Amino acid sequence: MPPKETQGGRGRGGRGGPRGGGGGERGGGGGRGRGGGGGGGGGRGGGPASGAGGSAPAGHLETVGIKRPSYGRAGNAIRVRTNLFEMKLDSPIIHHYDAIVPDKVLPIRLMRELYQALKAQHPQVFGTSAYDGRKNLYSAIKFPFENDSQEYQITLDTPPAGGVAPGGREPKMWRIRLTKTHQEINPEVLRLYVEGQQSHSPDVTVAINALNVAAQMLPGDNPKFTPYGKSVLIPDGSINIGRGLALWRGYFQSIRPTIGKMVANVDITTALMHKPGSLMDIMLEFLGKPPKAYQALDAPMNDAERRSVTKFLFRLRITTTHIARPAGKSRGIVSIKPTSAATTKFVREGKTETIQQYFESTYRKKLKYPKAVLVEIGPETWLPIEICEIIPGQPRRAQPPSDLTKAMVEFATKKPAERLADIRLGLQRLGYGQSGYLRALGAQVLETELVVPARLLLPPKLVYSGNKTMSVVPGTGQWNIGNNKFYTSGQVKGWGILIFARPDSWPQPKVMEVTNAFSRACSIAGITGFSGQGNDPVVEYGNPQRPALQSLQSLGIQHKKLKGALPQFVLVVIPPNSTDLYTQIKHFGDVKHGIATQCVLETKLYKRGPQGYSINGAQYFNNVALKVNVKLGGINVVPNKMDTHGLLGDNTNLTLVMGADAAHPPPGTEGRPSYTAVIGSVDNLASKYVATSRAQQSKREIIEDMQEMTEEIIKQFQRVNQGKLPKKIIMYRDGVSEGQFQQVIDLEIPKIHDACKKFNFTERPKLTFIVVGKRHHNRFFPETASGGDRSGNCLAGTVIDQAITHPVEYDWYLLSHAGLLGTSRPAHYSVLVDENNMSPDVLQQFTYALCHVYARCTRSVSIPAPTYYADIVCERSANHYEPGGAYRGDDSSSQASGSRPNVDARDYFQQANELSKTRMYFC
């Protein structure tokens, strides 16, 4: 059994791990034939973490991913606090009901209103039932329905005699039907499941869903809280950040199973919200106009501004102020109409009149701004914007403006101790102890966070040029390259500098200063061709307001004239906020010509000091050299092969390490594809990678072209390794939710196997497939203040595979990076396939080693390097469209604009240049 966790240091023992009930998946004792339940020996220098063994889940269980073979032992035993709170269960039978409105499908907010009205009418029946706002209602009592079904009639917004309905609606009768499903859930299934004695089943799913819905009920009843998915948002402490937006804080909660127990996962969250208030004022703020400058909203508004405002306001709910009532009727915005109340006419009772005249005659409302544009709320239905108010509590679901990103990050950043204090406060505000809904289901959430066993892994030794080995101080997650040179150095034959600025702002001495600093950093690191006789760059100036293509071509022509060949590398100086310029440069270099380019911000090259501006320090240019070396074919650093358990460094037993990801367009857009990327190592130390990418159906997570993309990677691997093929493939797949695991198993993994069939393997390579999860809310904190790093976070190398992991399946959490700002987020690893039969220690330490070979910095990063690269390639995929062509990679369209031609973005996606494909152009 694994060591037991405690409740916040009180010494209370949890129920620990699964009770056994059979051997491991591949052999007795749960250790895969490696000598019992430990699953491997201790880590180097640290010895085994005490008591870290444990039996595998019962052999008869069915799982999505593979069953946990054993627990890791490598590293030094430590303990960490979590944001998980144990839930004790003494549950009655849970009855599940379908709730439907036969007439039509209604929005969640209206269904919740109907449920509240039903509860008010029949509190003795529905008082503590839990409803999810859709179709599912859960109750600890069986409702007294004839034939297990009952229909109710509910009237919303009944007005007083001769008065107006409180919600502004005409009274309306609704029918709601409740029907008992066949499922009566015995909570014993949860106990058996978390103890590893039962497979996941529909009953387990219903029981977990019922607890989650019950936990959300009390906060949902609080009018001060705004529901937001699994979170509730609170206006207390909110800040306005401009552009008609504000930031709110709130609390996330989720009830989920872990080893031996159910837990409540509580975290703080941040949401971008629309500011409430006058629609006119919000429109002015969004457009960056002075307050009260209402003439800027007169029709006809600038067409680009109108489209931008329409996209911003689309579906936002508003009320009106022209009728005295407790609350105006809420309507959703469709668009901003280019005409005004003074000019827009319609026919009413055979008479033509303007909207301005209609409001004056019908409501005795004299408009102050009749020339302002109108807001459309439905077909042929418009309102003057001066009578419209944005209602409070509306999240902004689309991607935030780039200029507000910094404010969002600063607002969301919380130091670990501060975050944990807020989480403890959140536990109280969520009202677990006062929730009659949870009590009705026999659930009690303990008030002290779990403290659980963890281990601190030792980092790998790192190898630089000449096989010089460098040790990383355990727990720090960073190192200094010192006097070492890159493991293998890139070289360049001919290069140029393109400066997007006026020549008079960049005189020759300034250019030489930057040239020397950059060349010196590259030369010290071992890159050749940037300094010395005849290696001066060709310098060209470009206009940042004009297409970059002309300047790049001019530089190429000039370089060929002076040097006899095109440049192999271009250093490009660009001003801030030059997204379009950057895209054009990368398309030219990565896609069209296979020329390595490195963009640097003009503002980063110089720093302000007491004597004015001076060239930035050597550290900045050293960091630039890290990127340049791999773009030129070099390798910055490799892990010591002795620290990879034989997976790397053996030319007779090669391992291909891969990463994959799919990135999706933000909410509120259509016509934009999703982008996919597959990455693969080509050296025997998994430090040099190649990439391939695609555009595919929008918001589809499964990688459609996995077979073809894997084939490309294997071909490159074979080319670099003189025809040799890998014996093992280890894939780190990013971005997949737990609910999509089965789709990945069914649709992606077979395509990797099919790709291998295209090659002359003597034996198909054995595949290990791991999903890397980042979008979760588990956070870890040092048990004591002295147990953390300088930022107050847990030390880099902290791994947890017991107590709070999946009851049955093979997963673990790894905090592989040192904290910088705020609270570090661990990565969550789930193993779906492991044909290589690696022990937890081997797989965890190998994964940690890969976090140290990310080429762009001398720090360990939060996820393995190939996964990180896949993220970057997806981000850079927008650069694969022809600038100014029929489709641009950053094209987006609000569903409200209706102005974009219907094109398939996949038809315009261009692959990287063949030369680029052989190098790490994406760094």
HUVENMO-V780508 format. One record per backbone hydrogen bond with DSSP energy under -0.5 kcal/mol. CO is the residue of the C=O (numbers start at 1). NH is the residue of the N-H. E is the energy in kcal/mol with one decimal. If there is no record, write none. Layout:
co=(CO:CO)
nh=(NH:NH)
e=(E:E)
//
This chain:
co=(5:6:6:7:19:21:24:27:27:28:28:31:36:37:39:43:43:47:49:51:58:62:66:68:73:76:78:79:80:81:83:84:85:86:86:87:88:93:94:95:96:97:98:98:100:100:101:104:107:108:109:110:111:112:113:114:115:116:117:118:122:122:123:126:130:135:136:137:138:139:141:143:145:146:148:150:152:152:154:154:156:160:165:172:174:176:177:178:179:182:183:183:184:185:185:186:187:187:188:189:190:191:192:192:193:194:195:196:201:202:203:204:205:206:207:208:209:210:211:212:213:214:214:215:216:217:218:218:219:221:222:224:225:226:228:230:231:232:233:234:235:239:242:244:245:245:246:247:248:249:250:251:252:254:254:256:258:258:261:262:263:263:264:264:265:267:269:271:271:272:273:274:277:278:279:280:281:282:283:284:284:285:290:292:293:294:295:297:302:303:304:305:306:307:308:309:310:313:316:317:318:319:323:331:333:335:335:337:339:340:340:341:341:343:344:346:346:348:351:353:354:355:356:357:358:359:359:360:364:365:369:370:370:371:372:373:374:375:376:376:378:381:381:383:384:385:387:388:389:390:393:394:395:401:402:404:405:406:407:408:409:415:416:417:418:419:420:421:422:423:424:425:426:427:428:431:431:432:434:435:436:437:438:438:439:442:444:444:449:450:451:452:454:455:455:456:461:462:463:464:464:465:468:470:473:473:475:477:479:481:485:488:490:492:494:494:495:496:497:497:498:498:499:499:502:502:503:507:508:509:510:511:512:513:514:515:516:517:518:519:520:521:522:522:523:525:528:532:537:538:540:542:542:543:547:547:548:549:550:551:552:553:554:555:556:557:558:559:559:559:560:568:569:570:570:571:571:572:572:573:574:578:579:580:581:582:583:584:585:586:586:587:587:588:589:589:590:596:598:600:601:601:602:602:605:607:609:612:614:617:617:618:619:620:621:622:623:624:625:626:627:628:629:630:630:632:635:636:638:640:641:641:642:644:649:650:654:654:655:656:656:657:658:659:660:661:663:666:667:674:675:676:677:678:679:680:683:684:685:688:688:690:692:694:696:697:699:702:703:705:706:707:708:709:710:711:712:713:714:715:716:717:718:719:721:727:728:729:729:730:731:731:732:732:733:737:738:740:741:742:743:744:744:748:749:750:751:752:753:755:756:759:766:767:768:768:769:769:770:771:771:772:773:774:779:781:784:785:789:791:792:793:795:797:798:799:800:802:805:808:809:810:812:813:814:814:815:815:822:824:827:827:828:829:830:830:831:833:834:839:840:841:842:843:844:845:846:847:848:849:850:850:851:854:858:864:864:865:866:867:868:869:870:871:872:873:874:875:876:877:878:878:880:882:888:893:894:894:901:903:904:905:905:906:913:915:916:916:919:920)
nh=(14:8:451:10:21:59:27:24:30:31:33:34:39:71:841:46:47:43:52:3:61:200:810:57:49:456:454:783:452:781:266:450:264:88:446:262:444:95:185:139:181:137:100:179:102:177:104:106:111:112:113:114:115:116:117:118:119:120:121:122:125:126:127:129:138:99:132:97:130:95:143:145:148:149:180:178:154:176:156:174:172:163:168:156:154:152:100:150:98:184:96:185:186:94:187:189:190:191:192:193:194:195:197:198:196:260:19:58:205:206:207:208:209:210:211:212:213:214:215:216:217:217:218:219:220:221:221:222:222:223:225:235:227:233:231:253:228:251:226:249:238:247:245:275:241:242:273:239:271:234:269:232:267:256:265:263:260:261:258:87:256:265:85:266:254:252:250:248:273:396:246:394:390:282:283:284:285:286:287:288:289:288:293:294:296:297:298:373:306:307:308:309:310:311:312:313:314:316:333:391:331:389:325:318:315:337:376:374:374:343:344:355:356:345:355:348:353:351:348:346:358:359:360:361:362:363:365:364:366:367:372:341:342:299:341:385:337:383:334:335:381:377:378:375:387:388:321:279:319:277:395:274:397:404:405:408:409:410:411:412:413:419:420:421:422:423:424:425:426:427:428:429:430:432:431:434:435:435:436:439:440:441:441:443:442:90:88:446:8:82:6:80:78:457:799:76:640:470:638:467:468:468:464:462:476:477:796:860:481:484:465:635:528:494:568:569:538:571:499:540:500:573:501:542:505:506:506:511:512:513:514:515:516:517:518:519:520:521:522:523:524:525:526:527:526:486:492:535:539:497:499:501:544:546:550:551:552:553:554:555:556:557:558:559:560:561:562:563:564:565:564:596:496:572:598:498:573:574:600:500:602:582:583:584:585:586:587:588:589:590:591:591:592:593:594:595:913:570:572:574:604:605:605:606:616:614:612:609:607:620:621:622:623:624:625:626:627:628:629:630:631:632:634:633:920:491:488:487:463:643:644:646:645:647:651:653:727:728:657:658:730:681:732:679:734:677:675:669:399:696:663:694:661:692:659:690:686:649:639:682:683:680:678:676:674:700:701:704:706:709:710:711:712:713:714:715:716:717:718:719:720:721:723:722:724:766:656:731:768:658:733:770:660:734:772:740:741:744:745:746:747:748:749:752:753:754:755:756:757:758:759:761:729:835:731:770:832:833:733:773:830:735:828:776:83:81:787:788:792:416:782:789:798:457:815:455:813:804:259:68:811:831:829:800:816:827:797:798:824:826:814:829:773:812:771:832:66:769:837:843:844:845:846:847:848:849:850:851:851:852:853:865:861:857:479:867:868:869:870:871:872:873:874:875:876:877:877:878:879:880:881:889:910:885:891:670:897:898:903:905:907:908:909:909:917:918:919:921:921:923)
e=(-1.6:-1.2:-3.0:-1.9:-0.5:-0.8:-0.6:-1.7:-1.0:-0.9:-0.5:-1.6:-0.9:-0.9:-0.8:-0.9:-1.6:-0.5:-1.7:-0.5:-1.6:-0.7:-2.3:-0.6:-2.5:-2.4:-2.7:-1.0:-2.5:-2.3:-2.2:-2.8:-3.0:-0.6:-2.9:-0.7:-2.4:-0.5:-2.7:-2.2:-2.7:-2.4:-0.5:-2.3:-0.6:-3.2:-0.5:-0.5:-2.3:-2.5:-1.4:-2.3:-2.2:-2.5:-2.3:-2.5:-2.6:-2.1:-1.9:-2.0:-1.3:-2.6:-1.6:-1.2:-3.0:-2.9:-2.1:-3.0:-2.7:-3.4:-0.6:-2.4:-1.4:-1.4:-2.9:-2.9:-0.5:-2.6:-0.5:-3.2:-1.2:-2.9:-2.1:-1.9:-3.1:-2.9:-2.4:-2.4:-3.2:-0.7:-1.2:-0.5:-0.6:-2.5:-0.7:-2.5:-1.1:-1.3:-2.4:-2.1:-2.8:-1.4:-3.2:-0.8:-1.7:-3.1:-1.5:-1.5:-2.2:-2.5:-2.3:-2.4:-2.6:-2.7:-1.9:-2.2:-2.7:-2.5:-2.2:-1.4:-0.7:-0.8:-0.7:-0.5:-1.7:-1.5:-0.6:-0.7:-0.9:-0.6:-1.7:-0.6:-0.6:-2.8:-1.9:-1.8:-3.1:-2.4:-2.4:-0.9:-2.2:-2.9:-1.4:-2.2:-2.1:-0.8:-3.3:-1.7:-2.4:-3.1:-2.1:-2.0:-2.0:-0.5:-3.5:-2.5:-0.6:-1.1:-2.6:-2.9:-2.3:-0.6:-2.1:-0.7:-1.4:-3.1:-1.9:-2.4:-0.5:-3.6:-2.7:-0.5:-3.3:-2.2:-2.5:-2.2:-2.2:-2.6:-2.1:-0.6:-2.7:-0.9:-1.7:-2.1:-2.0:-2.1:-1.7:-2.4:-2.7:-2.4:-2.1:-2.7:-2.6:-2.3:-1.8:-2.5:-1.4:-2.6:-2.3:-1.6:-2.3:-2.8:-0.7:-2.9:-3.4:-0.6:-3.2:-0.9:-1.3:-0.5:-2.1:-0.5:-2.3:-0.5:-1.9:-0.5:-2.4:-1.6:-3.2:-2.3:-2.2:-2.2:-1.8:-2.6:-2.7:-1.5:-2.2:-0.6:-0.7:-0.7:-1.6:-0.6:-2.0:-3.4:-0.8:-1.0:-2.5:-2.3:-3.2:-1.2:-2.2:-2.3:-1.0:-2.7:-1.5:-1.4:-1.8:-2.3:-2.6:-2.1:-0.6:-2.9:-0.8:-1.9:-1.1:-2.0:-2.5:-2.5:-2.1:-2.3:-1.5:-3.0:-2.7:-2.0:-2.2:-2.4:-2.4:-2.0:-2.7:-2.1:-1.1:-2.4:-2.5:-1.0:-1.1:-0.5:-0.9:-0.8:-0.7:-2.1:-2.1:-0.8:-0.7:-2.5:-1.9:-2.7:-3.3:-0.6:-1.3:-1.6:-2.4:-2.3:-2.6:-0.7:-2.8:-1.9:-3.0:-3.4:-1.7:-1.1:-0.7:-1.0:-2.9:-2.8:-1.9:-0.6:-1.7:-2.0:-0.5:-2.0:-2.3:-1.9:-1.7:-0.6:-2.7:-0.9:-1.6:-2.7:-0.5:-2.6:-0.6:-2.9:-1.6:-2.8:-1.5:-0.6:-0.9:-2.0:-2.7:-2.0:-1.9:-2.7:-2.8:-2.0:-2.6:-2.7:-2.5:-1.8:-2.1:-2.7:-2.6:-1.6:-0.6:-2.2:-1.0:-2.7:-2.1:-1.9:-0.5:-2.6:-2.8:-0.5:-0.6:-2.1:-0.5:-0.6:-2.5:-2.7:-2.2:-2.3:-2.2:-2.6:-2.4:-2.6:-2.4:-2.1:-2.1:-3.5:-0.5:-0.6:-1.5:-1.5:-1.9:-0.6:-2.2:-2.5:-0.5:-0.6:-2.9:-2.7:-2.7:-2.7:-2.5:-2.1:-2.2:-2.5:-2.3:-2.1:-2.4:-2.6:-0.8:-1.0:-2.3:-1.9:-1.1:-1.3:-2.5:-2.0:-2.6:-2.4:-1.4:-1.0:-0.6:-0.7:-3.2:-2.4:-2.0:-2.7:-2.8:-0.8:-1.1:-2.5:-2.0:-1.7:-2.1:-1.3:-1.0:-2.2:-2.5:-1.0:-1.6:-1.3:-2.7:-1.3:-1.2:-0.7:-2.3:-1.8:-3.1:-2.4:-1.5:-0.8:-0.5:-2.0:-0.7:-1.4:-2.8:-1.6:-0.6:-0.5:-2.5:-2.2:-2.2:-3.4:-3.2:-2.3:-2.5:-0.8:-0.6:-2.9:-3.1:-2.0:-2.0:-1.8:-1.7:-2.5:-1.1:-3.2:-0.5:-2.5:-0.8:-2.2:-2.4:-2.4:-1.9:-1.5:-0.6:-0.8:-1.1:-2.6:-2.4:-2.3:-1.9:-1.8:-2.6:-2.4:-2.0:-2.4:-2.8:-2.3:-2.3:-2.0:-3.1:-1.1:-1.9:-2.0:-2.8:-0.5:-2.6:-3.0:-0.6:-3.1:-1.8:-0.6:-3.0:-1.8:-1.4:-2.1:-2.4:-2.4:-2.9:-1.9:-2.2:-1.5:-1.9:-2.5:-2.0:-1.6:-1.1:-1.4:-1.7:-1.9:-2.8:-2.9:-3.1:-0.5:-2.4:-1.4:-3.3:-0.6:-2.2:-1.0:-2.6:-1.7:-0.9:-3.3:-1.7:-1.1:-1.8:-0.5:-0.5:-2.6:-1.4:-2.8:-3.1:-2.1:-2.8:-3.5:-0.9:-2.6:-0.9:-2.7:-3.1:-2.5:-0.9:-2.3:-3.2:-1.0:-0.5:-0.5:-2.4:-0.5:-3.6:-1.9:-3.1:-0.7:-1.4:-2.4:-1.1:-2.5:-2.8:-2.5:-2.5:-2.2:-2.1:-2.2:-2.0:-1.0:-0.5:-1.9:-1.0:-1.5:-2.3:-1.1:-1.9:-0.7:-2.1:-2.7:-1.8:-1.8:-2.0:-2.7:-2.1:-2.2:-2.5:-0.6:-1.0:-0.7:-2.1:-2.1:-0.9:-0.6:-2.1:-2.5:-1.9:-1.2:-1.1:-0.9:-1.2:-0.8:-1.8:-1.2:-0.5:-0.6:-2.2:-1.2:-2.1:-0.6:-1.7:-1.6)
//
